[in-house]
Amino acid sequence: MNILQLCLSSGLGGLELYVYRASDALQSRHSITAVLQQGSKLDDYFEQHSSISRHHLKRRSGPLPIINARKLARIIDDNEIDLVHMHWGKDFALAAFAKAFSARKPKLVYTRQMMVTRYKNDFYHRFLYSQLDLLLTITRQLEQLYKKFVPDENLDVRALYYGVKPPQHVLGYDEIVTMRKDKGFSESDFIIGLFGRLEDGKGQHLLIKAVSMARQNDMTVKALIVGHEMEPGYRQVLIDMAESLGVRDDIVFNDFVDDPQQLMQICDCICLTTYEETFGLVLPEAMRAGVAVIGSDKGGVPEIIDHQKTGLLFESKNAASLYQQIAQLYDDPARKQQLASEGKEKADSTFDNDLHFDKLENILSDVSKK
């Protein structure tokens, strides 16, 4: 099967890296062509890590991307593409019109990774969805939302959870102690890790407030906040907050890392404090690394964490609720280990990387035969 992976996003976050991961996983059994924005971070990533054939289009705004769609249709026909797999919402119209213009009329599959919040039943969206052969969502919540907001009984919508790899290396005790010291922590500190872009909606400030509450209750709780700034100066805003709350020495900031699961292993637990995360890839990554997890109770997170079984949930945007969950783990090391163990068991069976791409390959093959 000849598959075209489409993503004109200029960023390099979880969505864009998934485009690469899907291309890399499928290329052993299928011919893969990528259509990207030239010079984008994703294009550079493909250049550095893959020999997959790439074509380039300039990103054009507007609801009727006719010129780009005709160019994409030529790429489809020239490369005898059987199926277009798209990922970025802003590429949906481009892919739909390209399919309409193409002589081959390839199957169109859309992996939707972001929330949907309004009805899509106007004439324009009815046309777009009429070109779609399959909509894959990354949570069951998102699957149900699409069935609500896109009232088309012919639309095939299915949930397919993300998969993540296990850690490349499981750290031994001495390695953990050494890495802790390298980051400014002691062997006995209770460390909470938070991995994600530095921006208000990711909720790093909630963790800083929770650490302050822990200090007020004589708990030796520290935080490791890992991620890059989305807006210059936001890290300083968080530092100033920590300073004002008297916990600056309890917070360590670290920039983005290529292998987060290594740093996760030096933590006692990993928190996801985003107000409403569609999925929350950091959670199964931590679970597969054998670390206890805490996440907010909105979005797709409750599908990953079974509260009090495979992790803990706190009330979204509520720092006091986050503190209460942290205190549970701090006060009961055996409970913390039990949650970590059961979380790992779930993640190994439900969010396995190889299993995910085997399922994706089977799904795409079935769609191409219809």
C-alpha positions in Angstrom: 0.0 0.0 0.0 1.2 3.5 -0.8 0.5 5.8 2.1 0.9 9.6 2.2 1.5 11.2 5.6 0.3 14.8 5.5 1.2 17.5 8.1 2.0 21.1 7.3 2.3 22.2 10.9 5.4 24.2 11.7 5.8 22.9 15.2 7.4 19.8 16.7 5.1 18.7 19.6 3.4 15.4 20.3 1.2 15.6 17.2 4.0 16.3 14.8 6.3 13.6 16.3 3.4 11.1 16.0 3.5 11.8 12.2 7.1 10.7 12.2 6.5 7.8 14.5 3.6 6.5 12.3 5.7 6.9 9.2 8.7 5.1 10.7 6.5 2.2 12.0 4.6 1.7 8.8 7.5 1.9 6.3 8.7 -1.7 6.8 5.5 -3.0 5.3 4.3 -0.1 3.1 5.6 2.6 0.8 5.5 6.0 2.7 5.6 9.5 1.3 5.5 12.5 3.5 4.1 15.9 2.5 5.4 18.6 4.9 6.0 22.3 5.1 9.5 22.9 3.8 11.9 24.0 6.6 9.5 23.2 9.4 10.7 21.6 12.5 9.0 18.4 11.5 10.7 18.6 8.1 14.1 19.0 9.7 13.3 16.1 12.0 12.5 13.8 9.1 15.7 15.0 7.4 17.8 14.1 10.4 16.1 10.8 11.3 14.7 9.2 8.2 15.2 8.5 4.5 11.4 8.6 3.8 10.6 10.4 0.6 9.3 14.0 1.2 7.4 16.5 -0.8 6.8 20.1 0.3 3.9 22.5 0.2 3.7 26.1 1.6 1.1 26.5 4.3 -1.7 28.7 3.0 -4.6 30.0 5.3 -8.2 30.1 4.4 -11.1 27.6 4.2 -10.7 26.9 0.4 -7.0 25.9 -0.2 -7.7 25.3 -3.9 -4.1 25.9 -5.2 -2.5 23.7 -2.6 -5.1 21.1 -3.0 -4.4 20.8 -6.7 -0.7 20.5 -6.0 -1.4 17.8 -3.4 -3.7 16.0 -5.8 -0.8 15.8 -8.4 1.5 14.4 -5.7 -1.1 11.8 -4.9 -1.6 10.8 -8.5 2.1 10.9 -9.5 3.0 8.7 -6.5 0.0 6.4 -6.9 -1.1 7.0 -3.4 -3.7 4.6 -2.0 -4.4 6.3 1.3 -3.8 9.8 2.8 -3.2 9.8 6.6 -3.6 13.4 7.9 -3.1 14.6 11.5 -3.3 18.4 11.8 -6.8 20.0 11.9 -5.7 22.8 9.6 -4.9 20.3 6.9 -8.3 18.7 6.8 -9.8 21.0 4.1 -6.6 20.6 2.0 -6.8 16.8 2.2 -10.5 16.7 1.4 -10.2 19.0 -1.6 -7.1 17.2 -2.8 -9.0 13.9 -2.7 -11.8 15.5 -4.7 -9.4 16.8 -7.4 -7.3 13.6 -7.5 -7.9 11.0 -10.2 -7.0 8.2 -7.8 -9.5 9.2 -5.1 -7.4 7.8 -2.3 -8.9 6.7 1.0 -8.6 9.5 3.6 -8.0 8.8 7.3 -7.8 11.5 9.9 -6.1 10.9 13.3 -7.8 13.6 15.5 -5.7 14.5 18.5 -7.5 17.7 19.6 -10.8 18.4 21.2 -14.0 19.2 19.2 -16.3 21.7 20.8 -19.1 22.6 18.3 -21.4 21.1 15.7 -20.0 20.4 12.3 -23.2 20.1 10.3 -23.0 23.1 8.0 -22.7 22.6 4.2 -18.9 23.2 4.2 -18.2 20.6 6.9 -20.6 18.1 5.5 -18.5 18.2 2.3 -15.3 17.8 4.2 -16.5 14.8 6.2 -18.1 13.2 3.1 -14.5 12.8 1.8 -13.3 11.2 5.0 -13.2 7.4 5.1 -12.2 7.0 8.7 -11.8 9.3 11.7 -9.5 8.0 14.4 -9.7 9.6 17.9 -7.1 9.2 20.6 -9.7 8.7 23.4 -13.2 7.3 23.8 -14.3 10.7 25.1 -13.3 12.3 21.8 -14.9 9.5 19.9 -18.2 10.2 21.6 -17.9 14.0 21.1 -17.4 13.5 17.4 -20.5 11.3 17.2 -22.3 14.1 18.9 -21.0 17.1 16.9 -20.8 15.4 13.5 -24.3 13.9 13.1 -23.4 11.8 10.0 -24.5 8.2 10.4 -22.1 7.2 7.6 -19.0 8.6 9.3 -16.8 5.9 10.7 -15.3 7.0 14.0 -13.1 4.8 16.2 -10.9 5.3 19.2 -7.2 4.2 19.1 -5.2 5.0 22.1 -1.6 6.2 21.7 1.2 3.8 22.3 4.5 4.6 24.0 7.8 2.7 24.3 9.2 1.4 27.5 12.3 3.1 28.9 15.5 2.5 26.9 17.3 1.9 30.2 15.9 1.1 33.6 18.0 3.0 36.2 19.5 1.3 39.1 19.5 2.7 42.6 23.0 4.2 42.4 22.2 5.8 39.0 19.1 7.3 40.5 21.0 8.8 43.4 23.7 10.2 41.1 21.1 11.8 38.8 19.3 13.3 41.7 22.4 14.9 43.0 23.2 16.2 39.5 19.9 17.9 39.4 20.3 19.4 42.9 18.2 16.9 44.9 19.1 14.7 47.8 18.7 10.9 48.1 15.8 11.4 50.5 13.8 14.1 48.8 10.3 13.4 47.6 10.4 14.6 44.0 7.4 15.4 41.9 8.1 15.6 38.2 6.1 17.7 35.7 6.9 17.4 32.0 5.4 19.7 29.4 5.5 23.1 27.7 5.7 26.0 30.0 2.4 27.9 29.6 -0.5 28.8 31.8 -2.8 26.0 30.6 -0.3 23.3 31.5 -0.7 24.2 35.1 2.9 24.4 36.4 1.8 27.1 38.8 -0.6 24.6 40.5 2.3 22.3 41.4 4.3 25.3 42.8 1.4 26.1 45.0 1.0 22.5 46.1 4.7 22.3 47.0 4.2 25.5 49.1 1.3 23.7 50.9 3.5 20.7 51.5 6.3 22.9 53.0 3.7 24.5 55.3 3.0 20.9 56.6 6.7 20.1 57.1 6.9 17.8 54.1 10.3 17.5 52.2 8.6 17.8 48.8 10.6 19.0 45.8 9.5 19.6 42.2 11.3 19.0 38.9 9.6 21.0 36.1 10.8 20.0 32.7 9.9 21.8 29.4 10.5 24.8 27.2 8.9 28.2 27.2 6.0 28.8 24.8 6.3 32.5 25.6 9.7 34.1 26.5 9.7 35.0 30.1 7.1 32.6 31.4 9.7 30.5 33.3 10.6 33.7 35.1 7.0 34.2 36.0 7.0 30.7 37.6 10.3 31.4 39.3 8.9 34.6 40.8 5.9 32.8 42.0 8.0 30.1 43.7 10.1 32.9 45.3 7.0 34.7 46.6 5.7 31.5 48.2 9.1 30.7 49.8 9.7 27.5 47.8 12.3 28.7 45.2 14.9 26.3 46.6 12.4 23.4 46.3 11.8 23.9 42.5 14.3 22.8 39.9 13.6 23.9 36.3 15.0 21.8 33.4 14.7 22.5 29.7 13.1 20.0 27.2 14.9 16.6 27.1 14.9 14.0 24.3 14.5 11.1 26.7 12.1 12.1 29.4 11.7 8.6 30.8 15.2 8.7 32.2 14.4 11.8 34.3 11.0 10.4 35.2 12.7 7.5 37.0 14.4 9.8 39.6 11.0 11.1 40.6 8.6 9.7 43.2 5.6 10.6 41.1 4.8 12.4 37.9 2.0 14.9 37.7 0.0 16.1 34.7 -1.5 19.4 35.7 -2.9 20.6 32.4 -6.4 22.0 32.8 -7.9 19.7 30.2 -5.6 17.4 28.3 -7.0 15.5 25.3 -4.8 12.5 26.2 -1.6 13.2 28.1 1.2 11.1 26.7 3.5 11.9 29.6 1.3 9.7 31.9 1.7 6.3 30.1 5.4 7.2 29.6 5.8 7.5 33.3 3.6 4.5 34.0 5.7 2.3 31.7 8.8 3.6 33.5 7.3 2.3 36.8 6.5 5.7 38.3 3.3 6.6 40.2 1.2 9.2 38.4 -1.3 12.0 39.3 -3.4 13.7 36.7 -6.3 16.3 36.5 -9.8 14.9 36.2 -10.6 16.5 32.9 -10.3 15.5 29.2 -8.9 12.0 28.4 -6.8 11.6 31.5 -9.5 9.6 33.4 -9.2 7.0 30.6 -5.5 6.6 31.4 -5.7 6.8 35.2 -8.1 4.6 37.1 -8.4 6.7 40.3 -6.9 4.9 43.4 -6.0 1.9 41.2 -3.5 2.9 38.5 -2.9 6.4 39.7 -4.6 9.4 41.3 -6.8 12.1 40.0 -7.2 15.7 41.3 -9.8 18.3 40.6 -8.6 20.3 37.6 -7.2 23.8 38.4 -7.4 23.1 42.1 -3.9 23.3 43.8 -5.3 22.1 47.2 -6.7 19.0 45.5 -3.4 18.3 43.9 -1.6 18.7 47.2 -4.0 16.2 48.8 -3.1 13.5 46.2 0.6 14.2 46.6 0.2 13.9 50.4 -1.3 10.4 49.9 1.8 9.2 48.2 4.1 11.0 50.5 2.5 9.5 53.6 2.3 6.0 52.3 5.3 4.7 50.3 3.8 1.2 50.0 0.6 2.7 48.5 2.8 4.7 46.1 4.6 1.6 45.0 1.3 -0.3 44.5 -0.1 2.4 42.3 3.1 2.5 40.3 3.0 -1.3 39.8 -0.6 -1.4 38.7 -0.1 1.7 36.5 2.8 0.0 34.8 0.8 -3.2 34.2 -2.0 -1.2 32.6 0.3 0.9 30.5 2.3 -2.1 29.3 -0.9 -3.8 28.0 -3.0 -0.8 26.9 -0.5 1.8 25.7 2.2 -0.3 24.2 3.9 1.3 21.2 4.3 -1.8 19.0 0.7 -2.8 19.8 -0.6 0.6 18.8 1.1 0.6 15.4 0.1 -3.0 14.7 -3.5 -1.9 15.3 -3.0 1.2 13.1 -1.5 -0.9 10.3 -4.4 -3.3 10.4 -6.9 -0.5 10.4 -5.3 1.4 7.5 -5.1 -1.9 5.5 -8.8 -2.6 6.1 -9.8 0.9 5.0 -7.7 0.7 1.8 -9.6 -2.5 0.7 -13.1 -0.9 1.1 
